[in-house]
Amino acid sequence: MIDKAPRIAAMCLALVGLVHAQDPAPVQEMDLPTFISKVRLIGIPVTVTTKNGKTVNGLQPTDFRVYDNGRQMNINLDVTFHPVSIVVVVQANSDVEGILPKINKIGSLLESVVGESGDVALIAFDHRVRTLVPFTSDTTKITEAIKKIKPGSSQSFLNDTMLTAVQMLKNKPAERRRIILAFTETRDKGSSSRVREVLTESQFADVVIYTVDISRALAAWTRKTDPKPPRPSPVPAEAGHQGMVGGGAMTPTTQMQNPGYGTNAIPGFVEVFRQVKGVFVDNPVEVYTKWTGGREYSFATQLTLERAVADMGDEIRSQYLLTYPPPGDGGYHDIRVDVMGLGSDLQVRAKKGYFIGGAKAEDSK
C-alpha cells in the first residue's frame, strides 16, 4: 500500500487538472441562480372632497404629499383600474324591524358600486352571523337575497360579523380593492370579538370599511313589535375572544396575549389603539371607518338611503390610488396624506396606517 500511495496521489492530481482544463471562463453572475423578492407596494386609496362633500377630480401626483412615519415618500398615482370585492353586511335583528323594509329595496343600487369586474358577498346578522350569498359577480343574487332578509333576535353581533367579513376578504387577490359596506346601528350587542381585533385584522388585510348608519332613535321609533328575548350564543364561553366567531383563527391581538409571543412582532401596536383602550366601545363603526379610510353615511328616508349608497359608489370610483415602495422597517406605520397648493377648503380622507411584518417588507403572495 505504501508503494501505491504516490501513484494514487499522481492520478488524483491528473484528474483535478483535467477538470480545470475543461472549465470555461469563470462563472458569470448571470449563470448563478437569482432569488427575487417581490416587495408589495403600499397602496393608499385617497378621497379628496370640498367642504360641501363634492369630489375633486383631476389631481396629479405632484399635488399630493404622503408621509410614512413622518418621512415624505416618493409616490406614484396608480391609474390602473382595480376591481373591487365587497362584503355587504346587514343588521337583521328586532331593533331594526321598521328599517329593514327600506334596506330590502337597495340591492339593485349595488350593481354600480360593484362594477363590471367586481364581486360581492352578503352577510346578515343578529346573534347569528349568516353568509346568505358567497362571493359572486352576479349582483341579481344579492338583490334577491336582500329582499328576503327578515328581523331576528334582539342581539346584534356587529364585531363578530365585521371580523367574519374581513376574513372573507383577506383571501382575495392583492390587486383587488377590499371593501366592507355595512348597514348597521353604531353599537354591538353580544359579540365575543373586540373592536381592536377587528381593526387589527382589517389593517393586515387592507380592508376599507364604509357604513350606512341606522339611527338608534329611528330604529326604536319604527319598531313594530316588542324585541324578542336574546337567544343563547352559539359560541361556547370558553371559545370567546379568539378572533373568529366560534373560536377559530387567532388574531395578532389574541396571539400577543399568549405566553411566549414575541413582543417585537407588531411594534407600535399599542400606539395604534390609544383611542380604543376600552373593552367596550360605544360606536365601533366610527373606529372602523376612521382608521381604515372609509366613511360613515346616515339616512332617515328611502330617498336619503338610496342617495347614501349612490354617493358611496361615486366615492369608490373617484378615489386616487397612491402607491410607493414600503420602507424597510417593520411594525405599524402612521400615514398622513396632504394635498398641496389647492386651498384650505379641501378635505382628504385616507387610512391612518398599515402593518408590515418583520424588519423588511413582506413578500407579495
C-alpha positions in Angstrom: 0.0 0.0 0.0 2.9 2.3 0.7 4.3 1.8 -2.8 0.9 2.6 -4.4 0.3 5.9 -2.5 2.4 8.1 -4.8 0.7 6.6 -7.8 -2.8 7.3 -6.4 -1.8 10.9 -5.5 -0.5 11.4 -9.0 -3.7 10.1 -10.5 -5.8 12.5 -8.3 -3.7 15.4 -9.4 -4.2 14.5 -13.0 -7.9 14.3 -12.6 -8.0 17.7 -10.9 -6.0 19.2 -13.8 -8.4 17.6 -16.3 -11.4 19.2 -14.6 -9.8 22.6 -14.6 -8.8 22.2 -18.2 -12.4 21.6 -19.2 -13.7 24.5 -17.2 -14.7 27.6 -19.3 -14.1 31.1 -18.1 -15.0 31.9 -14.5 -18.8 31.6 -13.9 -20.6 34.8 -14.6 -23.1 36.3 -12.3 -25.9 35.6 -14.8 -25.2 31.9 -14.5 -26.0 31.9 -10.8 -29.5 31.2 -9.5 -31.3 34.5 -8.9 -33.7 34.9 -6.0 -36.0 37.9 -6.5 -38.1 39.2 -3.6 -41.2 40.9 -4.9 -42.0 43.6 -2.4 -45.6 44.7 -2.4 -46.3 48.3 -2.9 -48.1 50.3 -0.2 -51.4 51.4 -1.7 -53.5 54.2 -0.3 -56.9 54.9 -1.6 -57.4 58.6 -1.1 -60.7 60.6 -1.3 -60.5 64.4 -1.8 -63.6 66.5 -1.4 -64.6 70.1 -0.9 -66.2 71.1 2.4 -69.5 70.6 0.8 -68.7 66.9 0.0 -68.2 67.3 -3.7 -65.5 65.0 -5.1 -62.4 66.7 -6.5 -61.1 65.1 -9.7 -58.1 65.7 -12.0 -55.4 65.8 -9.3 -51.8 64.8 -10.2 -49.1 63.0 -8.2 -47.4 66.3 -7.6 -50.5 67.6 -5.8 -50.0 65.0 -3.0 -47.6 64.6 -0.2 -47.5 61.3 1.7 -45.7 60.9 5.0 -44.9 57.5 6.3 -43.8 57.6 10.0 -43.0 61.3 9.4 -40.9 60.7 6.3 -42.0 62.0 2.9 -42.4 59.3 0.3 -41.8 59.3 -3.4 -45.2 58.3 -4.7 -46.9 57.3 -7.9 -50.5 57.7 -8.9 -51.8 54.3 -10.0 -54.2 54.9 -12.8 -54.8 51.1 -13.4 -58.3 50.0 -12.7 -58.5 47.8 -9.7 -61.7 45.8 -9.4 -63.4 45.7 -6.0 -64.5 42.8 -3.8 -67.3 43.9 -1.4 -68.9 42.2 1.5 -72.3 43.8 2.2 -73.3 43.4 5.9 -76.9 44.0 7.0 -78.1 44.1 10.6 -81.2 42.0 10.9 -82.3 41.9 14.5 -85.5 43.0 16.1 -84.2 46.5 16.8 -84.3 47.4 13.0 -87.6 45.7 12.1 -89.1 49.0 11.0 -85.9 49.9 8.9 -85.4 46.6 7.1 -88.1 47.3 4.5 -86.1 50.2 3.3 -82.9 48.2 3.1 -84.7 45.4 1.4 -85.1 47.7 -1.7 -81.5 48.8 -2.2 -80.0 45.6 -3.8 -80.2 46.9 -7.3 -78.2 50.0 -6.4 -75.2 47.9 -5.5 -74.6 47.0 -9.2 -73.0 50.4 -9.8 -70.9 50.1 -6.7 -69.5 46.7 -7.5 -68.8 47.4 -11.2 -68.4 45.0 -14.1 -65.3 43.3 -12.8 -66.1 43.3 -9.1 -67.7 40.6 -6.9 -69.9 40.9 -3.8 -71.0 38.7 -0.9 -73.9 39.2 1.6 -74.0 38.7 5.4 -77.0 39.2 7.6 -76.6 39.2 11.4 -78.4 39.3 14.7 -77.0 36.8 17.3 -76.1 34.7 14.2 -73.6 35.6 11.5 -75.1 34.2 8.3 -73.4 34.3 4.9 -76.5 34.5 2.7 -74.6 34.8 -0.6 -70.9 33.9 -1.0 -68.8 36.0 -3.4 -70.4 36.3 -6.8 -70.2 38.6 -9.8 -74.0 38.2 -10.3 -75.5 41.1 -8.4 -79.0 39.9 -9.1 -78.4 37.2 -6.5 -77.6 39.9 -3.9 -80.7 41.9 -4.9 -83.0 38.9 -4.4 -81.3 37.9 -1.1 -81.5 41.4 0.4 -85.3 41.4 -0.4 -85.8 38.3 1.8 -83.9 39.5 4.9 -86.2 39.4 8.0 -85.6 40.6 11.6 -84.4 38.1 14.2 -83.5 38.2 17.8 -82.6 41.3 19.9 -78.9 40.8 19.8 -76.6 42.2 17.2 -73.1 40.7 16.9 -71.6 43.5 14.9 -68.0 43.0 15.8 -68.2 39.2 15.1 -69.8 39.9 11.8 -67.2 42.5 10.7 -64.4 40.1 11.6 -66.1 37.4 9.5 -66.3 39.8 6.6 -62.6 40.7 6.9 -61.7 37.0 6.9 -63.7 36.5 3.7 -61.9 39.4 2.0 -58.3 38.6 3.1 -58.1 35.7 0.7 -58.9 37.9 -2.3 -56.1 38.7 -4.8 -53.9 41.5 -3.7 -54.7 43.6 -6.8 -58.4 43.8 -5.8 -59.7 46.6 -3.5 -61.3 45.0 -0.4 -64.3 46.8 1.0 -67.0 46.2 3.6 -70.3 48.1 3.3 -72.3 47.7 6.5 -75.9 48.8 7.1 -76.0 48.8 10.8 -76.5 50.6 14.1 -73.4 52.0 15.6 -73.3 49.6 18.6 -72.5 46.0 19.2 -74.7 43.7 21.4 -73.2 40.5 22.4 -70.1 39.8 20.3 -67.2 37.8 21.6 -64.8 39.8 19.3 -63.4 43.2 20.4 -63.0 46.3 18.3 -59.2 46.0 18.4 -59.3 42.5 17.0 -61.5 43.6 14.1 -59.4 46.7 13.4 -56.1 44.8 13.5 -57.3 42.2 11.0 -58.7 45.0 8.8 -55.3 46.7 8.8 -53.5 43.5 7.9 -55.9 42.6 5.1 -56.0 46.2 3.6 -59.8 46.4 4.1 -61.7 49.7 3.9 -64.9 49.9 5.8 -67.9 52.0 4.9 -71.1 52.1 7.0 -74.6 53.4 6.3 -75.7 54.0 9.9 -79.1 53.1 11.2 -80.2 55.7 13.7 -81.0 54.1 17.1 -83.8 56.6 17.7 -85.3 56.0 14.3 -85.0 52.2 14.8 -86.8 52.4 18.2 -89.5 54.7 16.8 -90.2 52.5 13.8 -90.0 49.1 15.6 -93.4 47.4 15.2 -93.1 44.7 17.9 -91.5 44.2 21.3 -88.0 42.9 21.0 -87.5 39.2 21.1 -85.5 37.9 24.1 -81.8 37.2 23.5 -81.1 33.7 22.3 -78.2 31.6 23.6 -74.9 32.3 21.9 -73.8 29.5 19.5 -70.2 30.2 20.7 -69.2 28.4 23.9 -68.0 30.8 26.6 -64.6 29.1 26.7 -64.2 29.8 23.0 -64.8 33.5 23.2 -62.3 36.2 22.3 -60.3 34.0 19.8 -60.5 36.4 17.0 -63.1 34.5 15.0 -66.7 33.5 15.6 -66.6 30.0 17.1 -63.1 30.3 18.4 -61.3 29.9 15.1 -58.1 31.5 13.8 -56.3 33.8 16.3 -55.6 37.4 15.6 -52.5 39.4 16.4 -54.3 40.7 19.5 -55.0 37.3 21.0 -51.6 36.0 19.9 -50.0 38.8 21.9 -51.8 37.6 25.0 -50.3 34.1 24.8 -47.1 33.3 26.8 -44.0 33.3 24.7 -45.4 35.5 22.0 -42.6 37.9 20.7 -43.1 41.4 22.0 -41.5 42.8 18.9 -43.8 41.0 16.4 -46.0 44.1 16.0 -44.1 47.1 17.1 -46.3 50.1 17.7 -49.4 48.0 18.3 -50.3 49.8 21.5 -49.9 53.2 19.8 -52.4 52.3 17.1 -55.1 51.8 19.7 -54.5 54.6 22.1 -58.0 55.8 21.2 -59.5 52.3 21.5 -58.5 51.5 25.1 -61.8 50.1 26.4 -63.1 46.6 26.0 -66.5 48.1 25.1 -66.7 50.9 22.5 -70.0 52.8 22.2 -69.6 53.4 18.5 -67.4 50.7 16.8 -68.2 51.9 13.3 -66.7 55.3 13.9 -63.4 53.5 14.8 -63.6 51.2 11.8 -64.3 53.9 9.2 -61.8 56.4 10.6 -58.9 54.0 10.8 -59.4 52.2 7.5 -60.0 55.3 5.4 -63.8 54.6 4.9 -66.7 56.8 5.7 -69.9 56.9 7.7 -73.2 57.7 6.0 -76.6 58.2 7.5 -80.2 58.2 6.3 -83.7 58.9 7.5 -85.9 58.1 4.5 -85.8 55.8 1.5 -84.5 58.6 -0.7 -81.6 59.5 1.6 -80.7 55.8 2.0 -80.5 55.4 -1.8 -78.5 58.7 -2.1 -76.1 57.4 0.5 -75.5 54.2 -1.5 -75.1 56.2 -4.7 -72.6 58.6 -3.1 -70.6 55.8 -1.7 -70.3 54.3 -5.2 -69.3 57.6 -6.6 -66.6 57.9 -4.0 -65.1 54.5 -4.6 -65.0 55.1 -8.3 -63.3 58.5 -8.0 -60.6 57.7 -5.4 -57.0 58.2 -6.1 -54.7 55.2 -5.5 -51.3 56.4 -4.4 -48.5 53.8 -4.2 -44.9 53.7 -3.0 -42.4 51.1 -2.0 -42.5 50.3 1.7 -39.8 51.5 4.0 -37.5 48.8 5.4 -38.6 48.9 9.0 -41.4 46.7 10.2 -44.2 47.3 12.6 -47.0 49.8 12.4 -46.6 52.8 10.1 -48.5 56.0 10.5 -49.7 57.6 7.3 -50.5 61.3 6.6 -51.7 62.5 3.2 -51.8 66.2 2.3 -53.0 68.0 -0.8 -50.7 70.9 -1.7 -51.5 74.3 -3.2 -55.2 73.9 -3.8 -56.7 75.9 -1.0 -57.6 75.1 2.6 -61.2 74.1 1.9 -60.3 70.6 0.7 -60.8 67.5 2.9 -58.5 64.5 2.4 -59.5 61.1 3.7 -57.3 58.0 3.7 -56.4 55.2 6.0 -54.4 56.1 9.1 -51.7 53.5 8.7 -50.7 49.9 8.0 -48.8 47.0 9.5 -45.7 45.5 7.9 -44.1 42.4 9.2 -40.5 41.9 10.3 -37.5 44.0 9.6 -38.3 44.2 5.9 -41.4 44.3 3.7 -43.3 41.1 3.3 -43.1 39.3 0.0 -46.2 39.6 -2.0 -48.3 36.5 -2.2 
